[in-house]
Amino acid sequence: MGGFLSETFLAALLFGAITAAIPLLLAGLGEQMSEKAGVLNIGIEGMMIAGAYAGFLGAYYSGSFWLGFATGAAAGILVAALMALLCVRLGLNQIVIGIALTLGLEGLTALLHHFQFSRSYPRLPAAQVTPIPLLAEIPVFGPALFRHHLIVYLAVAAVFAMIWVYRRTQLGLNLQAAGDKPAALDVAGIDVVRTRTAAVLFTGGMAGLGGAYLANVGAGLFIPFITNGAGFLGIVLAMLARGRPLWVLAGALIFGGCLSLTTAAQVAGINVPTDVIQMVPFLAVMAMLVLFGRRASLPAALGIPYERGAR
């Protein structure tokens, strides 16, 4: 039992939790905005894996992690634009289109990777970290919490930026109305389709950025199906958070800690069956759904295409 309380285990667990949480946080924040606007973005997993593949290629060929993040976000936006066209403008079923995009992009990225690299898996150099002065020197917790790539701090800052947008800006009110009472928003002179399209594109950019972080910083390489359901976890986080970005952050850290248990146990030399540890994230999802799922409040028009003048 002492192994679980050792400094090595705690440091590895905290560092791994943050590394695993950032893709979930970015995907969850993006999905939260899409759901606020009334679009259930099931295709977020496909946007993440597109971002992971494009982000890896961008960083691999340019040697710049930031260019990799940019190409990853751009790939996510491109996929999101297709979903916005089919679901928001043409009114097709959001669940069916989202699943189709996810399956299609999983297969497409795997095929492209095979043609490009065959069975080799080239790696990127270690990402440069930006330690926070003084805080990074705290024993055990400092290196684990305050020595990360700059994108980690920007992702956390995005949480507070979105809180401000939702509570203090007209955009936040428009998004809320697009999800709850789109007809009232239309009467007020705001284009519902344009508002929802912007939300979906934002979701794609955040998901693509999360995928690029997962490949470039988290793993240092791209392998087919690297997201491994991270996009679906982002959907769960967005639904359970009930419109609160801070709750997305808290949930991402919980799931991130569960995902990092295996690595932390191996680093600390703790002998625990891997299959048992790998069950923890899924048990955590089920527990959170049981505890908070019934109280999750979703927008009234979520998943319903808006047609002007329709009853």
Backbone torsions as a table, in degrees:
resi	resn	phi	psi	omega
1	MET	NA	-27.7	-179.9
2	GLY	-61.6	-27.5	-179.5
3	GLY	-62.4	-34.5	-179.7
4	PHE	-73.6	-16.4	179.4
5	LEU	-104.2	3.2	-177.5
6	SER	-72.3	156.3	179.5
7	GLU	-64.2	-36.0	179.9
8	THR	-62.1	-44.6	-179.5
9	PHE	-66.5	-45.5	-178.1
10	LEU	-63.2	-42.7	-179.7
11	ALA	-64.4	-44.6	-179.9
12	ALA	-65.8	-38.3	-179.2
13	LEU	-66.0	-46.3	-178.3
14	LEU	-66.1	-45.2	179.6
15	PHE	-63.0	-44.8	179.6
16	GLY	-66.4	-34.9	179.7
17	ALA	-62.9	-43.2	179.8
18	ILE	-68.3	-42.9	179.4
19	THR	-60.3	-41.5	-179.8
20	ALA	-77.8	-24.1	-175.6
21	ALA	-78.6	-30.2	-173.6
22	ILE	-60.9	-46.5	176.1
23	PRO	-60.4	-38.5	178.4
24	LEU	-66.4	-39.8	179.4
25	LEU	-63.1	-48.2	-179.2
26	LEU	-63.2	-43.7	178.7
27	ALA	-65.7	-41.5	-179.4
28	GLY	-65.6	-40.9	177.9
29	LEU	-64.2	-41.1	177.9
30	GLY	-64.6	-45.9	179.8
31	GLU	-63.6	-35.0	179.5
32	GLN	-61.2	-42.2	178.4
33	MET	-67.2	-40.3	178.9
34	SER	-62.0	-44.0	179.7
35	GLU	-67.8	-37.0	176.2
36	LYS	-57.6	-36.3	-178.8
37	ALA	-84.2	-2.6	175.8
38	GLY	97.9	11.7	-179.3
39	VAL	-113.7	118.7	177.1
40	LEU	-85.3	103.6	-170.8
41	ASN	-92.7	79.5	178.1
42	ILE	-68.5	-20.5	-178.3
43	GLY	-79.1	10.1	-176.4
44	ILE	-63.8	-29.4	177.0
45	GLU	-64.4	-41.3	177.1
46	GLY	-65.7	-37.4	177.3
47	MET	-65.6	-36.8	178.5
48	MET	-66.6	-44.4	-176.5
49	ILE	-72.8	-30.7	173.1
50	ALA	-64.7	-41.9	177.4
51	GLY	-65.7	-36.6	179.0
52	ALA	-64.7	-44.1	-178.6
53	TYR	-68.9	-50.2	-179.6
54	ALA	-65.6	-37.8	179.4
55	GLY	-65.3	-39.6	177.4
56	PHE	-65.2	-45.2	179.3
57	LEU	-61.4	-42.7	179.9
58	GLY	-60.3	-44.0	179.7
59	ALA	-73.1	-36.4	-176.2
60	TYR	-67.3	-44.3	-175.9
61	TYR	-85.7	-25.7	-179.3
62	SER	-95.8	-22.8	-175.8
63	GLY	77.9	8.1	-178.7
64	SER	-117.3	121.5	176.9
65	PHE	-65.2	-36.6	-178.2
66	TRP	-66.3	-37.8	175.0
67	LEU	-66.6	-34.5	175.4
68	GLY	-63.2	-42.6	176.9
69	PHE	-62.8	-39.9	-179.4
70	ALA	-65.1	-44.2	179.7
71	THR	-69.0	-33.8	176.4
72	GLY	-64.6	-45.4	177.6
73	ALA	-63.4	-39.4	179.6
74	ALA	-64.1	-39.6	178.2
75	ALA	-64.3	-41.5	177.2
76	GLY	-62.2	-41.0	178.6
77	ILE	-64.6	-38.6	179.6
78	LEU	-62.4	-44.3	177.4
79	VAL	-66.0	-40.1	179.2
80	ALA	-63.8	-34.7	178.1
81	ALA	-62.7	-37.2	177.6
82	LEU	-66.5	-41.5	178.6
83	MET	-66.9	-39.4	178.7
84	ALA	-62.5	-40.0	178.9
85	LEU	-63.0	-47.3	-174.7
86	LEU	-75.2	-40.1	-172.2
87	CYS	-96.7	-42.7	-176.0
88	VAL	-82.6	-46.3	-175.4
89	ARG	-87.2	-39.1	-179.4
90	LEU	-94.6	-12.4	174.1
91	GLY	74.7	24.6	178.5
92	LEU	-76.6	164.3	-175.8
93	ASN	-61.9	123.3	-174.9
94	GLN	-68.4	-35.7	-179.1
95	ILE	-70.3	-46.2	-178.8
96	VAL	-63.2	-46.4	-179.3
97	ILE	-64.7	-41.5	179.9
98	GLY	-61.5	-44.2	178.6
99	ILE	-65.4	-41.6	179.7
100	ALA	-62.4	-42.9	178.6
101	LEU	-63.0	-42.4	-179.2
102	THR	-63.2	-49.7	-179.3
103	LEU	-64.0	-40.9	-179.4
104	GLY	-64.5	-42.5	-178.0
105	LEU	-74.6	-31.7	174.3
106	GLU	-61.7	-45.6	179.0
107	GLY	-69.0	-40.2	-178.0
108	LEU	-65.6	-45.7	-179.6
109	THR	-66.6	-36.0	176.7
110	ALA	-64.7	-41.2	-179.6
111	LEU	-67.4	-45.3	179.8
112	LEU	-63.1	-40.7	179.2
113	HIS	-63.5	-39.5	-179.9
114	HIS	-65.7	-43.9	179.6
115	PHE	-65.7	-33.2	-174.7
116	GLN	-84.0	-41.3	-174.2
117	PHE	-119.5	0.0	-176.8
118	SER	55.2	-123.2	-179.5
119	ARG	-102.5	11.2	177.0
120	SER	-90.4	153.1	-179.5
121	TYR	-130.3	83.1	-178.8
122	PRO	-62.2	146.7	-177.0
123	ARG	-112.1	155.4	173.9
124	LEU	-93.6	155.2	173.5
125	PRO	-65.9	162.9	179.4
126	ALA	-60.2	138.1	-179.7
127	ALA	-70.0	142.4	179.0
128	GLN	-72.1	134.4	-179.9
129	VAL	-99.2	155.9	177.5
130	THR	-121.6	95.3	-179.5
131	PRO	-70.9	142.7	175.1
132	ILE	-86.2	121.9	-177.1
133	PRO	-52.7	142.8	179.2
134	LEU	71.2	-55.4	-178.4
135	LEU	-63.3	-34.8	-179.4
136	ALA	-68.9	-14.5	-179.2
137	GLU	-90.3	-4.1	178.7
138	ILE	-64.7	130.3	-179.3
139	PRO	-57.9	140.8	177.6
140	VAL	65.3	-62.1	-173.8
141	PHE	-75.6	-33.7	-177.0
142	GLY	-58.2	-58.1	179.6
143	PRO	-62.2	-32.0	-177.3
144	ALA	-75.2	-34.4	-173.0
145	LEU	-103.6	-26.8	-169.4
146	PHE	-124.7	24.1	173.1
147	ARG	-129.9	80.3	-177.0
148	HIS	-137.4	170.3	175.0
149	HIS	-64.1	150.8	-177.1
150	LEU	-57.3	-29.9	-178.7
151	ILE	-61.9	-27.5	178.1
152	VAL	-63.8	-47.0	-179.8
153	TYR	-66.9	-35.7	178.2
154	LEU	-66.5	-36.1	178.5
155	ALA	-65.1	-41.1	177.6
156	VAL	-66.7	-39.9	177.8
157	ALA	-62.5	-32.3	179.9
158	ALA	-63.2	-29.5	177.5
159	VAL	-59.3	-48.9	-177.2
160	PHE	-73.3	-30.8	175.4
161	ALA	-64.2	-40.1	-179.3
162	MET	-72.7	-32.4	173.5
163	ILE	-59.2	-44.2	179.1
164	TRP	-64.1	-42.9	-180.0
165	VAL	-61.3	-46.0	-176.6
166	TYR	-67.9	-34.9	-173.2
167	ARG	-95.6	-26.5	-168.1
168	ARG	-119.6	-3.9	-173.3
169	THR	-120.4	159.6	176.0
170	GLN	-66.4	-33.2	177.3
171	LEU	-59.1	-43.0	178.4
172	GLY	-60.6	-41.3	177.8
173	LEU	-65.9	-39.3	178.9
174	ASN	-64.2	-42.6	178.6
175	LEU	-62.6	-43.8	179.5
176	GLN	-61.3	-44.0	-179.8
177	ALA	-67.6	-35.4	179.0
178	ALA	-63.3	-28.6	179.0
179	GLY	-90.7	-30.6	-176.8
180	ASP	-94.6	-52.0	-176.7
181	LYS	-138.4	75.0	-176.9
182	PRO	-61.1	-31.8	179.7
183	ALA	-64.6	-38.8	178.5
184	ALA	-66.0	-37.5	177.3
185	LEU	-64.8	-38.9	178.8
186	ASP	-64.5	-42.5	179.0
187	VAL	-61.9	-33.3	179.6
188	ALA	-74.4	-2.1	176.4
189	GLY	92.7	11.3	179.0
190	ILE	-100.9	131.5	-178.8
191	ASP	-72.5	112.2	-178.3
192	VAL	-65.8	-43.9	-178.5
193	VAL	-62.4	-42.2	179.8
194	ARG	-66.5	-39.4	179.0
195	THR	-63.9	-45.5	-179.9
196	ARG	-67.7	-37.7	178.2
197	THR	-62.0	-43.9	178.5
198	ALA	-61.4	-39.6	179.1
199	ALA	-65.1	-41.1	179.7
200	VAL	-66.7	-40.7	178.5
201	LEU	-64.3	-39.5	176.1
202	PHE	-61.9	-42.0	177.7
203	THR	-59.4	-44.2	179.3
204	GLY	-62.3	-41.5	178.5
205	GLY	-63.4	-43.2	179.5
206	MET	-67.3	-42.0	178.8
207	ALA	-65.5	-42.5	177.8
208	GLY	-63.6	-39.1	176.6
209	LEU	-64.4	-40.5	176.7
210	GLY	-63.2	-40.0	176.9
211	GLY	-65.4	-40.5	178.1
212	ALA	-63.8	-40.3	176.8
213	TYR	-63.0	-42.4	-178.8
214	LEU	-59.9	-43.8	-178.1
215	ALA	-76.9	-44.8	-170.6
216	ASN	-82.4	-40.5	-176.8
217	VAL	-101.6	-47.7	-177.0
218	GLY	-66.3	-47.7	-176.8
219	ALA	-106.9	-31.8	-176.8
220	GLY	79.7	8.8	178.5
221	LEU	-161.5	168.1	175.0
222	PHE	-112.1	131.9	171.0
223	ILE	-128.7	148.9	179.3
224	PRO	-55.5	141.5	179.0
225	PHE	61.6	33.0	-175.3
226	ILE	-64.1	-27.6	-177.5
227	THR	-68.4	-31.8	171.9
228	ASN	51.7	42.5	176.2
229	GLY	87.7	7.5	-178.9
230	ALA	-61.2	-35.9	179.0
231	GLY	-64.0	-39.3	178.4
232	PHE	-68.6	-34.5	173.4
233	LEU	-63.7	-36.1	176.1
234	GLY	-61.7	-38.2	177.3
235	ILE	-63.8	-43.7	178.2
236	VAL	-60.4	-45.1	180.0
237	LEU	-60.4	-45.2	-178.4
238	ALA	-63.0	-39.5	-179.4
239	MET	-69.4	-42.7	-178.0
240	LEU	-72.9	-25.5	-176.6
241	ALA	-72.9	-17.2	176.5
242	ARG	54.3	45.1	175.0
243	GLY	80.6	9.0	-177.7
244	ARG	-108.5	109.2	-179.5
245	PRO	-58.5	-33.8	178.8
246	LEU	-62.6	-34.2	177.5
247	TRP	-68.6	-33.1	174.8
248	VAL	-62.4	-43.3	178.2
249	LEU	-61.4	-46.3	-179.7
250	ALA	-62.8	-44.5	179.4
251	GLY	-65.2	-38.6	178.7
252	ALA	-62.9	-39.2	178.9
253	LEU	-67.3	-37.4	177.9
254	ILE	-64.4	-49.8	179.3
255	PHE	-65.3	-37.9	177.9
256	GLY	-60.9	-41.4	177.0
257	GLY	-62.6	-40.8	178.0
258	CYS	-64.1	-41.0	-179.3
259	LEU	-68.2	-27.8	-176.5
260	SER	-91.2	0.4	-177.3
261	LEU	-60.4	-40.9	-177.3
262	THR	-61.3	-50.0	-179.2
263	THR	-63.8	-42.5	-179.3
264	ALA	-62.9	-40.0	178.9
265	ALA	-66.4	-39.5	179.0
266	GLN	-66.3	-42.1	179.1
267	VAL	-61.6	-39.5	-178.5
268	ALA	-82.9	-3.4	179.1
269	GLY	73.6	27.9	-179.3
270	ILE	-90.8	127.7	-178.7
271	ASN	-89.7	95.7	175.9
272	VAL	-129.2	133.8	-179.9
273	PRO	-53.8	128.6	-177.7
274	THR	-59.9	-37.9	-179.1
275	ASP	-61.6	-35.7	179.7
276	VAL	-66.8	-45.9	-178.5
277	ILE	-66.0	-37.3	-178.8
278	GLN	-68.2	-15.5	176.4
279	MET	-78.8	-19.7	-172.6
280	VAL	-59.7	-46.8	179.5
281	PRO	-57.6	-39.5	-178.9
282	PHE	-72.3	-35.1	174.0
283	LEU	-65.2	-37.1	178.1
284	ALA	-64.7	-40.4	178.0
285	VAL	-61.3	-47.0	-179.0
286	MET	-64.4	-39.4	179.4
287	ALA	-64.1	-43.0	-179.8
288	MET	-67.7	-35.8	177.3
289	LEU	-65.5	-40.1	179.0
290	VAL	-67.2	-42.7	-175.9
291	LEU	-74.4	-40.3	-171.0
292	PHE	-119.8	-10.9	-174.0
293	GLY	-61.6	-39.4	-177.4
294	ARG	-68.0	-27.2	-178.0
295	ARG	-93.3	2.0	179.9
296	ALA	-70.3	124.1	179.9
297	SER	-103.0	119.4	-177.7
298	LEU	-107.3	152.6	178.8
299	PRO	-56.3	143.7	-175.2
300	ALA	-62.6	-33.2	-177.0
301	ALA	-100.8	18.0	-178.2
302	LEU	-61.9	127.6	177.5
303	GLY	82.0	-1.0	-178.3
304	ILE	-102.3	117.2	178.1
305	PRO	-61.7	143.5	-179.5
306	TYR	-99.2	127.6	175.7
307	GLU	-121.7	120.9	-177.7
308	ARG	-62.0	126.4	178.7
309	GLY	86.3	-6.9	179.7
310	ALA	-76.8	151.8	178.9
311	ARG	-109.1	NA	NA
